[in-house]
């Protein structure tokens, strides 16, 4: 029996969500824990709206292009974001690769979920 493309895509999104959750925990335990313990970086991980939000702030700062991160740093809302220069100084290449994988996987899953919900709402899947 062949699965419908929508069912297959949702299955892939669920699988990617599990991988994203695992990378969230690993990135938080390996990288962000190290940054929280460092007195130089502790106060520059961005605003933590809910527990664990600083993990996403750090991943975003390390995953987006540096020019974008510097634009965020120079904006009036800069205190919401992690300090890119301190993060690059205090992280390894492995940390940055892990941040890239986690952040863009999280963004892909979120955007795909929103697109699927929108398409379902307008009746594409009926």
N, C-alpha and C positions, 0 to 999 in steps of 0.2 A: 504494500500500500504506500502510495506517495503522499507526503505531507503537502498541504497547501503552503504557498510561499509565505503568507502572513504568519501561519503557525510556526514555520521554520524560523522566520525572522524574530518572532517573539521568544522562541526557544534560545536563539543565539544571544539576544539581549539579556535573558535571564542568566545564561552562562557567563556573559561578560560582567554582569552585576556581581556575581560571586567572585570573579577574579578581581574586580574593582574593590570589593570589600576586603579581600585578602591583602591587596597592595596598600589599601588605606591603613590597615593595622600594621603591616610591616614598615611602611614609611613613617608612621607615627612612632613606632617603637625604636626604629634604627636612627632616623634623622632628627625628627622633631624633639624627641626626648633629649638628645645630645644638645640641641639648640636651646631648650628650656633650661638645662643645667648650666649653660654658659652665661655668666653674668653680663657679657658684652652684648649678647643677642636676645636675652630673655625678654626685654621690654619692646623689642622691635619685630615681633612676629605677627603684628596686626591685631585687630579687635577680634575677640572671641565671643561672638554672639551666643553660641551654645557650646557645650563641651565638645572639643575636637575641631572646632572651626579653624583654629590656628593651623591645624594640619593642612587644611585646604588652602589657607592663605599662603603658607610656605610653598606648597606644591605649585600654586598658581604663579608665584613670583619666580620660581625656578623653571617653570615649563613654558611660559610665554616668552616671546622675543624680548631681549633686554631693552630695546628702544621703547616697547610698549610699557615695560615695567618702570622705566625712567619717567615716562609720561604720567603714569599713576603716582609715582613718587613726588612729582612736582605739582600735582593737582591739589585743590583745597581739601579733598577727602583723603589725603595721603596717610593719615593715621589709621585708616581702615585696612591698609595693605601692609604686607611684610616688607622690610627694607632689603631691596635686592642686592645692594653692595655688600652689606654685612653677611648676607646669606652666601653669596659667592665666595667670600673670604673664608667662611667657616664650614663649607660643605665640600664633599669630594665629587668626582665625576660620577661615581656610582649613585650618590644621593640625588644628583641632578637627573640622571637617567631614570631612576625610580620615580622621581617627582613627575617627569614628563609622561611616563607610562600611566601613572595613576591619574593625573589631572586630565589628560586628553581622553582617557577611557571613561572617566566620570562625565565629562562634557558630552561625549558621543552618546552615552547611554541616556543622559537627561534630555538632550535635544531629540534623539530618536523617539523617546517615549512621548514627548510633547507633540511631535509630528504625527505619530500614530494616533494619539488621542484626538488631534484636530481632524485627521482624515476620517476617523470613525464617527466623529460628531457631524461632519458634513455628509456622511452616508456613503463613502467610497467603498466600504467593505460589506455593504448589504447585498 
